[in-house]
Amino acid sequence: MPSLLRSFLFLGLVSTLAPVAAVAQQAAQTTPTNLTAEQVTEWVTLAQEKFQTVGLAVAVIQDGEVLCEVACGERSKGVPVTPTTLFNIASCSKAFTAASVARLVAAGKLGWDDRVIDHIPEFRMADPWITAHMTVRDLLCHRCGLKTFEGDLLWYGSKYDDKEILRRMERLPIVQSFRDKFGYQNLMFMVAGLIIQKVSGKSWEDYVETELFKPLDMTASRATAARLPEGAEKALPHIDGEQIPASEFLACKPAGAIYSSVHELSSWVRMLLADGKWQGKTMLDADSLRELWHPNVTTGGGSGANTKDFRSYGLGWFLAVERGMKLIEHDGGMPGFLSKVSLMPEEKFGFIVLNNGNDGVVNEAIKRALLAARAGGDGKAQIERIALIGKRIKAQEKAEREAREAQRIEGTSPRLPLGEYAGNYEDAIYGPAVVEVRDGKLYVELTPSKEKLFGTMTHWHQDTFRVDFPDKFLPFALFRFDFDYAGKVAGFRIDCPIVDFDFGALDFRRR
């Protein structure tokens, strides 16, 4: 399932949509039903109408060839999306990073089970044993011992580069069993990118563009937004229908920085469905594909006896079972962008879904429509049904926001004058923050991400202050100050409930 960021994963969505999957499986048949371009166009158009997504682009590959490319909506105000419009594909970038590693392994320059420290000696985890035993394979399958999204605030809009994040990673707490528990990790793909650079002599960006994009004729695609030429046909991100600034990050690019279109990603999918071959050349050999698509850690989240034991992660890909066959896919999310790439190699079938409306449910609806129709079911019915589920999800989110606001205690005031809260603070992992008085109000800046995580602190209740970050991807944050034995401000904690970042792990102490 998709996450909005890096990712990646609307974590509760799998179970929410389980009844839909069950409907499709009930209609399953041995021989797949061939889709038509007219059907796909109808479903995509219906999805755009039902979900009111800003812009939407879909490509379907059937029998190894492009069946159709469909686009609707806008890439920016008044400018339509086309199949060649470039979107940030976010965590769908991870498959390109894993494929880059696979090519280096096939060339004999790297081994899947090489120790990370043999290539990046400065690599450190909080547990010395894990540091000594972490392999290249471990980096690419989310089983490193860190929990899902741990450490992502280190790179999200921050000034830290890969080297600085690598230094700070050692302080992240290991809370899961190494090689046993799934914990979705962007930082490990960052480390994989550093290994690619060390082994190949090319930056991750150069390697992906020259070794993957160029041979696949993905001439408009770029490894990062900064590499897009001026005037590129790119989509602009939106949240709640409002355009927002595109996320451009200094670090962690191998986890989610690529810009591409459904037209050019079709070449990527066709190559994968053709056993790694493209225009008579082998880009990924049989051993590489076997490794990339082999289960390494179970992810859970399935439902029903036929699926719950088979959801897993390979190397840069999620793995599941659909109609008794392997379904290989990945989702991606950055603020304002959601992406999906899905493959069924046994049937030479696959599809790509990209949108710039921050709506992962519409991507899931199109996926379920396509898979249901292949199984002999009603694709249109899947769009209709998931649209109703999407409305329930939005209603639930609204209720949760209202419940949070209702917890405010009226009629209270801070125990100290505002100037007493001002000062320099530090979180041991994340770094510094500054609180100061401006125009009679408190103002906070989380220094590493001062372009994104800052704002006026409005009194909420007692010694808690509300901050509305300018980043519309984030809900409002509550900063709660605590005190030492002498009654002086000792530090603060942050409540900002969003699955993609663990603000609650931050503990800023006064310096």
Protein Blocks (a to p, Z undefined) as FASTA:
>chain_A
ZZfbhklpafklmmmmmmmmmmmmmmpcfbdcdddfklmmmmmmmmmmmnopabdcdddd
eehiafbdcdedjfbghiacdfklccdekjmmmmmmmmmmmmmmmnopacfklcfklmmm
mbccfblklmmmocfklmmnopnopaehihklmmgopabdfklmmmmmmmpccfbdehkb
ccddfklmmmmmmmmmmmnopafklmmmmmmmmmnopakbcfbfklpcghiacddddeeh
iacdddddfbhklnomcccdfklmmmmmmmmmnnopaehiafbdfklmmmmmpcfbdeeh
iecjklmmmgccdehiacddeehiacdddddddehiacdddddfknopacddddfehpak
lmmmmmmmmmmmmnopafklmmmmmmmmmmmmmmmmmmmmmmmmmmpcghiacfbdfklm
gccdddfklopcddddeehiacdddfklmmmngcddddfbhjbccdddfblkbccddddd
dddfkopafbdcdddddfkbcfklpccddZZ
